[in-house]
């Protein structure tokens, strides 16, 4: 499917130490904008992309070919704030699991920025939802299964949940590419950190918690969210909007 769309697809499997091939690195060398969306493995101390290709990225910066680089992280790096608001200046409190792995990955990417001038931007995303991946789908699946997984039950007890529609995630990335500010970090979340229970109730018709501020994203990059809260996002999905990027 990617090849038919004109996208060059290459195998990358760090679990088996299968990093990018020579052909893939050649395409990478011709790129001006690089975005990493590969999540770190909580069992390892290194970001999988940097584990195999930190030197390659530094070389591309030295060659002057990279104009913009982005790393997709998670609001999970903030850890537990007892429901208080957090912004990009807040302390990162995640001490274990995926949140801590994201913290280490962010630090490694920022080190590459500091040491080699990689024009890096970090995006801390809330939970992504959109067509085919929303509370509507979760509610339908629960109706079929009759129960929720333990992780879903845990999230259901949270008072606040950061989330963002996939179309707004893409808009944020595009806005940053249009107005680069290397070294910047942005929270990418919508305007309403409503609880998962409220979110699910709308779809049908204490733990690590924080409310994530998106003020910097909107102020510096001028992003106007297409779906400022889950209400607009779910309504569009329910109405059959499967192409929110159009």
ZADO-1210 file (C-alpha; in nm, 4 decimals, padded with zeros to 6 digits):
<atoms>
<atom x="00.0000" y="00.0000" z="00.0000" code="UNK" pos="1"/>
<atom x="00.2791" y="00.2447" z="00.0892" code="UNK" pos="2"/>
<atom x="00.4695" y="00.1636" z="-00.2294" code="UNK" pos="3"/>
<atom x="00.1579" y="00.2255" z="-00.4396" code="UNK" pos="4"/>
<atom x="00.1304" y="00.5680" z="-00.2759" code="UNK" pos="5"/>
<atom x="00.4863" y="00.6510" z="-00.3753" code="UNK" pos="6"/>
<atom x="00.6291" y="00.6002" z="-00.0272" code="UNK" pos="7"/>
<atom x="00.9587" y="00.4138" z="00.0003" code="UNK" pos="8"/>
<atom x="00.9105" y="00.1451" z="00.2664" code="UNK" pos="9"/>
<atom x="01.2061" y="-00.0295" z="00.4315" code="UNK" pos="10"/>
<atom x="01.2329" y="-00.2922" z="00.7032" code="UNK" pos="11"/>
<atom x="01.3377" y="-00.1729" z="01.0491" code="UNK" pos="12"/>
<atom x="01.3356" y="-00.4297" z="01.3299" code="UNK" pos="13"/>
<atom x="01.5645" y="-00.3326" z="01.6187" code="UNK" pos="14"/>
<atom x="01.4507" y="-00.6327" z="01.8236" code="UNK" pos="15"/>
<atom x="01.6441" y="-00.8497" z="01.5770" code="UNK" pos="16"/>
<atom x="01.9092" y="-00.5786" z="01.5251" code="UNK" pos="17"/>
<atom x="01.7842" y="-00.5301" z="01.1694" code="UNK" pos="18"/>
<atom x="01.8423" y="-00.1619" z="01.1091" code="UNK" pos="19"/>
<atom x="01.8027" y="00.0398" z="00.7895" code="UNK" pos="20"/>
<atom x="01.9637" y="-00.1012" z="00.4767" code="UNK" pos="21"/>
<atom x="02.2088" y="00.0856" z="00.2555" code="UNK" pos="22"/>
<atom x="01.9244" y="00.1651" z="00.0152" code="UNK" pos="23"/>
<atom x="01.7135" y="00.3054" z="00.2986" code="UNK" pos="24"/>
<atom x="02.0018" y="00.5165" z="00.4270" code="UNK" pos="25"/>
<atom x="02.0499" y="00.6523" z="00.0764" code="UNK" pos="26"/>
<atom x="01.6878" y="00.7689" z="00.0739" code="UNK" pos="27"/>
<atom x="01.7333" y="00.9112" z="00.4223" code="UNK" pos="28"/>
<atom x="02.0350" y="01.1085" z="00.3030" code="UNK" pos="29"/>
<atom x="01.8161" y="01.2719" z="00.0387" code="UNK" pos="30"/>
<atom x="01.5562" y="01.3783" z="00.2969" code="UNK" pos="31"/>
<atom x="01.5202" y="01.7308" z="00.4303" code="UNK" pos="32"/>
<atom x="01.2597" y="01.6470" z="00.6972" code="UNK" pos="33"/>
<atom x="01.2886" y="01.3476" z="00.9305" code="UNK" pos="34"/>
<atom x="01.0183" y="01.2321" z="01.1717" code="UNK" pos="35"/>
<atom x="01.0619" y="00.9445" z="01.4168" code="UNK" pos="36"/>
<atom x="00.7421" y="00.7882" z="01.5520" code="UNK" pos="37"/>
<atom x="00.9031" y="00.4648" z="01.6737" code="UNK" pos="38"/>
<atom x="00.8375" y="00.4028" z="02.0414" code="UNK" pos="39"/>
<atom x="01.1182" y="00.2977" z="02.2751" code="UNK" pos="40"/>
<atom x="01.1131" y="-00.0447" z="02.4319" code="UNK" pos="41"/>
<atom x="01.0742" y="-00.0139" z="02.8084" code="UNK" pos="42"/>
<atom x="01.3162" y="-00.3059" z="02.8508" code="UNK" pos="43"/>
<atom x="01.6052" y="-00.1178" z="02.6893" code="UNK" pos="44"/>
<atom x="01.7872" y="00.2012" z="02.7813" code="UNK" pos="45"/>
<atom x="01.8238" y="00.3326" z="02.4259" code="UNK" pos="46"/>
<atom x="01.5902" y="00.4708" z="02.1641" code="UNK" pos="47"/>
<atom x="01.5804" y="00.2074" z="01.8851" code="UNK" pos="48"/>
<atom x="01.6366" y="00.4602" z="01.6052" code="UNK" pos="49"/>
<atom x="01.9351" y="00.6188" z="01.7768" code="UNK" pos="50"/>
<atom x="02.0697" y="00.2772" z="01.8733" code="UNK" pos="51"/>
<atom x="02.1223" y="00.2000" z="01.5067" code="UNK" pos="52"/>
<atom x="02.1469" y="00.5368" z="01.3380" code="UNK" pos="53"/>
<atom x="02.2603" y="00.8184" z="01.5706" code="UNK" pos="54"/>
<atom x="02.5851" y="00.8405" z="01.3743" code="UNK" pos="55"/>
<atom x="02.4001" y="00.8482" z="01.0435" code="UNK" pos="56"/>
<atom x="02.1797" y="01.1340" z="01.1633" code="UNK" pos="57"/>
<atom x="02.4808" y="01.3300" z="01.2879" code="UNK" pos="58"/>
<atom x="02.6425" y="01.2803" z="00.9478" code="UNK" pos="59"/>
<atom x="02.3350" y="01.4129" z="00.7683" code="UNK" pos="60"/>
<atom x="02.3410" y="01.7244" z="00.9860" code="UNK" pos="61"/>
<atom x="02.7088" y="01.7765" z="00.9052" code="UNK" pos="62"/>
<atom x="02.6289" y="01.7425" z="00.5354" code="UNK" pos="63"/>
<atom x="02.3665" y="02.0154" z="00.5704" code="UNK" pos="64"/>
<atom x="02.0790" y="01.8177" z="00.4239" code="UNK" pos="65"/>
<atom x="01.8423" y="01.8100" z="00.7236" code="UNK" pos="66"/>
<atom x="01.6224" y="02.1172" z="00.7687" code="UNK" pos="67"/>
<atom x="01.3799" y="01.9749" z="01.0262" code="UNK" pos="68"/>
<atom x="01.3652" y="01.6733" z="01.2570" code="UNK" pos="69"/>
<atom x="01.0839" y="01.5623" z="01.4830" code="UNK" pos="70"/>
<atom x="01.0507" y="01.3041" z="01.7567" code="UNK" pos="71"/>
<atom x="00.7030" y="01.1895" z="01.8623" code="UNK" pos="72"/>
<atom x="00.6954" y="01.1327" z="02.2379" code="UNK" pos="73"/>
<atom x="00.4085" y="01.1021" z="02.4860" code="UNK" pos="74"/>
<atom x="00.2443" y="01.3044" z="02.7613" code="UNK" pos="75"/>
<atom x="00.3181" y="00.9943" z="02.9702" code="UNK" pos="76"/>
<atom x="00.6602" y="01.1471" z="03.0472" code="UNK" pos="77"/>
<atom x="00.4933" y="01.3806" z="03.2988" code="UNK" pos="78"/>
<atom x="00.3862" y="01.0969" z="03.5261" code="UNK" pos="79"/>
<atom x="00.1527" y="01.1673" z="03.8172" code="UNK" pos="80"/>
<atom x="00.0569" y="01.5268" z="03.8891" code="UNK" pos="81"/>
<atom x="-00.2558" y="01.4551" z="04.0914" code="UNK" pos="82"/>
<atom x="-00.4779" y="01.6078" z="03.8251" code="UNK" pos="83"/>
<atom x="-00.2883" y="01.9406" z="03.8070" code="UNK" pos="84"/>
<atom x="-00.2210" y="02.1115" z="03.4753" code="UNK" pos="85"/>
<atom x="00.1206" y="02.0506" z="03.3173" code="UNK" pos="86"/>
<atom x="00.2964" y="02.2346" z="03.0367" code="UNK" pos="87"/>
<atom x="00.6250" y="02.1879" z="02.8535" code="UNK" pos="88"/>
<atom x="00.8222" y="02.3358" z="03.1468" code="UNK" pos="89"/>
<atom x="00.6798" y="02.0927" z="03.4028" code="UNK" pos="90"/>
<atom x="00.8973" y="01.8333" z="03.5751" code="UNK" pos="91"/>
<atom x="00.8986" y="01.4902" z="03.4100" code="UNK" pos="92"/>
<atom x="00.7910" y="01.2530" z="03.6882" code="UNK" pos="93"/>
<atom x="00.7496" y="00.9236" z="03.5029" code="UNK" pos="94"/>
<atom x="00.9758" y="00.6836" z="03.6923" code="UNK" pos="95"/>
<atom x="00.9033" y="00.3443" z="03.5371" code="UNK" pos="96"/>
<atom x="00.7599" y="00.1652" z="03.2362" code="UNK" pos="97"/>
<atom x="00.6738" y="00.3337" z="02.9088" code="UNK" pos="98"/>
<atom x="00.6795" y="00.6855" z="03.0514" code="UNK" pos="99"/>
<atom x="01.0348" y="00.6443" z="03.1821" code="UNK" pos="100"/>
<atom x="01.1436" y="00.4888" z="02.8517" code="UNK" pos="101"/>
<atom x="01.0055" y="00.7939" z="02.6716" code="UNK" pos="102"/>
<atom x="01.1983" y="01.0211" z="02.9096" code="UNK" pos="103"/>
<atom x="01.5228" y="00.8438" z="02.8242" code="UNK" pos="104"/>
<atom x="01.4461" y="00.8577" z="02.4540" code="UNK" pos="105"/>
<atom x="01.3729" y="01.2305" z="02.4700" code="UNK" pos="106"/>
<atom x="01.7009" y="01.2893" z="02.6524" code="UNK" pos="107"/>
<atom x="01.8935" y="01.0973" z="02.3858" code="UNK" pos="108"/>
<atom x="01.7349" y="01.2930" z="02.1010" code="UNK" pos="109"/>
<atom x="01.7973" y="01.6225" z="02.2828" code="UNK" pos="110"/>
<atom x="02.1611" y="01.5219" z="02.3311" code="UNK" pos="111"/>
<atom x="02.1916" y="01.4714" z="01.9549" code="UNK" pos="112"/>
<atom x="02.0444" y="01.8188" z="01.9096" code="UNK" pos="113"/>
<atom x="02.2884" y="01.9705" z="02.1594" code="UNK" pos="114"/>
<atom x="02.5988" y="01.7905" z="02.0333" code="UNK" pos="115"/>
<atom x="02.5393" y="01.7909" z="01.6572" code="UNK" pos="116"/>
<atom x="02.2831" y="02.0688" z="01.5987" code="UNK" pos="117"/>
<atom x="02.0138" y="01.8302" z="01.4804" code="UNK" pos="118"/>
<atom x="01.7167" y="02.0664" z="01.4175" code="UNK" pos="119"/>
<atom x="01.5022" y="01.8704" z="01.6618" code="UNK" pos="120"/>
<atom x="01.1433" y="01.9274" z="01.7725" code="UNK" pos="121"/>
<atom x="00.9737" y="01.7050" z="02.0315" code="UNK" pos="122"/>
<atom x="00.5994" y="01.6461" z="02.0314" code="UNK" pos="123"/>
<atom x="00.4396" y="01.5035" z="02.3459" code="UNK" pos="124"/>
<atom x="00.1190" y="01.3465" z="02.2222" code="UNK" pos="125"/>
<atom x="-00.1874" y="01.2565" z="02.4205" code="UNK" pos="126"/>
<atom x="-00.3842" y="00.9474" z="02.3245" code="UNK" pos="127"/>
<atom x="-00.4448" y="00.9517" z="01.9494" code="UNK" pos="128"/>
<atom x="-00.7926" y="00.8826" z="01.8200" code="UNK" pos="129"/>
<atom x="-00.9613" y="00.9085" z="01.4805" code="UNK" pos="130"/>
<atom x="-01.1530" y="00.7069" z="01.2206" code="UNK" pos="131"/>
<atom x="-01.1295" y="00.3388" z="01.3102" code="UNK" pos="132"/>
<atom x="-00.9656" y="00.4158" z="01.6441" code="UNK" pos="133"/>
<atom x="-01.1990" y="00.5906" z="01.8835" code="UNK" pos="134"/>
<atom x="-01.4313" y="00.5432" z="02.1777" code="UNK" pos="135"/>
<atom x="-01.6962" y="00.4419" z="01.9257" code="UNK" pos="136"/>
<atom x="-01.4860" y="00.1435" z="01.8206" code="UNK" pos="137"/>
<atom x="-01.3953" y="00.0642" z="02.1822" code="UNK" pos="138"/>
<atom x="-01.7600" y="00.0715" z="02.2859" code="UNK" pos="139"/>
<atom x="-01.8545" y="-00.1597" z="01.9995" code="UNK" pos="140"/>
<atom x="-01.5726" y="-00.3996" z="02.0888" code="UNK" pos="141"/>
<atom x="-01.6721" y="-00.4026" z="02.4550" code="UNK" pos="142"/>
<atom x="-02.0304" y="-00.4804" z="02.3578" code="UNK" pos="143"/>
<atom x="-01.9057" y="-00.7839" z="02.1653" code="UNK" pos="144"/>
<atom x="-01.6607" y="-00.9053" z="02.4305" code="UNK" pos="145"/>
<atom x="-01.8720" y="-00.8156" z="02.7310" code="UNK" pos="146"/>
<atom x="-01.5712" y="-00.6978" z="02.9342" code="UNK" pos="147"/>
<atom x="-01.2704" y="-00.4672" z="02.9266" code="UNK" pos="148"/>
<atom x="-00.9019" y="-00.5505" z="02.9487" code="UNK" pos="149"/>
<atom x="-00.7258" y="-00.4658" z="03.2762" code="UNK" pos="150"/>
<atom x="-00.5440" y="-00.1722" z="03.1117" code="UNK" pos="151"/>
<atom x="-00.8770" y="-00.0329" z="02.9903" code="UNK" pos="152"/>
<atom x="-01.0264" y="-00.0675" z="03.3383" code="UNK" pos="153"/>
<atom x="-00.7287" y="00.1169" z="03.4881" code="UNK" pos="154"/>
<atom x="-00.7596" y="00.4037" z="03.2399" code="UNK" pos="155"/>
<atom x="-01.1340" y="00.4206" z="03.3050" code="UNK" pos="156"/>
<atom x="-01.0606" y="00.5185" z="03.6682" code="UNK" pos="157"/>
<atom x="-00.8559" y="00.8216" z="03.5672" code="UNK" pos="158"/>
<atom x="-01.0198" y="01.1606" z="03.6101" code="UNK" pos="159"/>
<atom x="-00.8286" y="01.3253" z="03.3256" code="UNK" pos="160"/>
<atom x="-00.7026" y="01.1920" z="02.9941" code="UNK" pos="161"/>
<atom x="-00.5003" y="01.3822" z="02.7331" code="UNK" pos="162"/>
<atom x="-00.6084" y="01.2978" z="02.3795" code="UNK" pos="163"/>
<atom x="-00.5894" y="01.4442" z="02.0298" code="UNK" pos="164"/>
<atom x="-00.7528" y="01.3670" z="01.6955" code="UNK" pos="165"/>
<atom x="-00.5080" y="01.2301" z="01.4383" code="UNK" pos="166"/>
<atom x="-00.5916" y="01.5165" z="01.2002" code="UNK" pos="167"/>
<atom x="-00.4825" y="01.7698" z="01.4623" code="UNK" pos="168"/>
<atom x="-00.1627" y="01.5746" z="01.5291" code="UNK" pos="169"/>
<atom x="-00.0776" y="01.6021" z="01.1594" code="UNK" pos="170"/>
<atom x="-00.1674" y="01.9719" z="01.1586" code="UNK" pos="171"/>
<atom x="00.0692" y="02.0335" z="01.4506" code="UNK" pos="172"/>
<atom x="00.3561" y="01.8555" z="01.2756" code="UNK" pos="173"/>
<atom x="00.2940" y="02.0459" z="00.9518" code="UNK" pos="174"/>
<atom x="00.2823" y="02.3776" z="01.1384" code="UNK" pos="175"/>
<atom x="00.6184" y="02.3045" z="01.2994" code="UNK" pos="176"/>
<atom x="00.7718" y="02.2110" z="00.9639" code="UNK" pos="177"/>
<atom x="00.6496" y="02.5431" z="00.8241" code="UNK" pos="178"/>
<atom x="00.7948" y="02.7391" z="01.1177" code="UNK" pos="179"/>
<atom x="01.0931" y="02.5447" z="01.2565" code="UNK" pos="180"/>
<atom x="01.2211" y="02.6270" z="01.6041" code="UNK" pos="181"/>
<atom x="01.4890" y="02.3655" z="01.6838" code="UNK" pos="182"/>
<atom x="01.5001" y="02.2547" z="02.0444" code="UNK" pos="183"/>
<atom x="01.1310" y="02.3220" z="02.1008" code="UNK" pos="184"/>
<atom x="00.8975" y="02.0839" z="02.2805" code="UNK" pos="185"/>
<atom x="00.5220" y="02.0887" z="02.2255" code="UNK" pos="186"/>
<atom x="00.2312" y="01.9219" z="02.4017" code="UNK" pos="187"/>
<atom x="-00.0125" y="01.7966" z="02.1380" code="UNK" pos="188"/>
<atom x="-00.3469" y="01.7511" z="02.3110" code="UNK" pos="189"/>
<atom x="-00.6953" y="01.8901" z="02.2672" code="UNK" pos="190"/>
<atom x="-00.8641" y="02.1512" z="02.4843" code="UNK" pos="191"/>
<atom x="-01.0606" y="01.9158" z="02.7100" code="UNK" pos="192"/>
<atom x="-00.8800" y="01.6494" z="02.9184" code="UNK" pos="193"/>
<atom x="-01.2113" y="01.4784" z="02.9934" code="UNK" pos="194"/>
<atom x="-01.2163" y="01.1477" z="03.1757" code="UNK" pos="195"/>
<atom x="-01.2187" y="00.8242" z="02.9798" code="UNK" pos="196"/>
<atom x="-01.5539" y="00.7418" z="03.1413" code="UNK" pos="197"/>
<atom x="-01.7052" y="01.0680" z="03.0163" code="UNK" pos="198"/>
<atom x="-01.5490" y="01.0096" z="02.6758" code="UNK" pos="199"/>
<atom x="-01.6932" y="00.6579" z="02.6560" code="UNK" pos="200"/>
<atom x="-02.0328" y="00.7711" z="02.7845" code="UNK" pos="201"/>
<atom x="-02.0441" y="01.0272" z="02.5047" code="UNK" pos="202"/>
<atom x="-01.9542" y="00.7578" z="02.2526" code="UNK" pos="203"/>
<atom x="-02.2345" y="00.5360" z="02.3702" code="UNK" pos="204"/>
<atom x="-02.4864" y="00.8186" z="02.3391" code="UNK" pos="205"/>
<atom x="-00.5746" y="00.7868" z="04.2111" code="UNK" pos="206"/>
<atom x="-00.3523" y="00.6894" z="03.9209" code="UNK" pos="207"/>
<atom x="-00.1031" y="00.8834" z="03.7075" code="UNK" pos="208"/>
<atom x="-00.3011" y="01.1924" z="03.6241" code="UNK" pos="209"/>
<atom x="-00.2451" y="01.5399" z="03.4859" code="UNK" pos="210"/>
<atom x="-00.4183" y="01.7881" z="03.2610" code="UNK" pos="211"/>
<atom x="-00.2005" y="01.8748" z="02.9621" code="UNK" pos="212"/>
<atom x="-00.1833" y="02.2340" z="02.8394" code="UNK" pos="213"/>
<atom x="-00.1636" y="02.2953" z="02.4628" code="UNK" pos="214"/>
<atom x="-00.1160" y="02.6735" z="02.4966" code="UNK" pos="215"/>
<atom x="00.2361" y="02.6762" z="02.3502" code="UNK" pos="216"/>
<atom x="00.1299" y="02.4690" z="02.0484" code="UNK" pos="217"/>
<atom x="-00.1452" y="02.7167" z="01.9635" code="UNK" pos="218"/>
<atom x="00.0473" y="03.0319" z="02.0551" code="UNK" pos="219"/>
<atom x="00.3811" y="02.9605" z="01.8828" code="UNK" pos="220"/>
<atom x="00.2713" y="02.7502" z="01.5859" code="UNK" pos="221"/>
<atom x="-00.0703" y="02.9078" z="01.5358" code="UNK" pos="222"/>
<atom x="-00.2408" y="02.5686" z="01.5310" code="UNK" pos="223"/>
<atom x="-00.6199" y="02.5881" z="01.5292" code="UNK" pos="224"/>
<atom x="-00.7508" y="02.2485" z="01.6264" code="UNK" pos="225"/>
<atom x="-00.9964" y="02.0965" z="01.3832" code="UNK" pos="226"/>
<atom x="-01.1392" y="01.8975" z="01.6727" code="UNK" pos="227"/>
<atom x="-01.0806" y="02.1067" z="01.9887" code="UNK" pos="228"/>
<atom x="-01.2461" y="01.8452" z="02.2117" code="UNK" pos="229"/>
<atom x="-01.3445" y="01.4814" z="02.1849" code="UNK" pos="230"/>
<atom x="-01.7058" y="01.5884" z="02.1287" code="UNK" pos="231"/>
<atom x="-01.6363" y="01.7322" z="01.7835" code="UNK" pos="232"/>
<atom x="-01.4035" y="01.4444" z="01.6999" code="UNK" pos="233"/>
<atom x="-01.6525" y="01.1722" z="01.7895" code="UNK" pos="234"/>
<atom x="-01.9344" y="01.3543" z="01.6118" code="UNK" pos="235"/>
<atom x="-01.7302" y="01.3664" z="01.2898" code="UNK" pos="236"/>
<atom x="-01.6383" y="00.9979" z="01.3145" code="UNK" pos="237"/>
<atom x="-01.9975" y="00.8990" z="01.3857" code="UNK" pos="238"/>
<atom x="-02.1058" y="01.1047" z="01.0831" code="UNK" pos="239"/>
<atom x="-01.8738" y="00.8991" z="00.8642" code="UNK" pos="240"/>
<atom x="-01.5858" y="01.1468" z="00.8230" code="UNK" pos="241"/>
<atom x="-01.3084" y="00.9032" z="00.7333" code="UNK" pos="242"/>
<atom x="-01.0874" y="01.1609" z="00.5605" code="UNK" pos="243"/>
<atom x="-01.0362" y="01.4416" z="00.8147" code="UNK" pos="244"/>
<atom x="-00.7231" y="01.5633" z="00.6338" code="UNK" pos="245"/>
<atom x="-00.9108" y="01.6725" z="00.3212" code="UNK" pos="246"/>
</atoms>
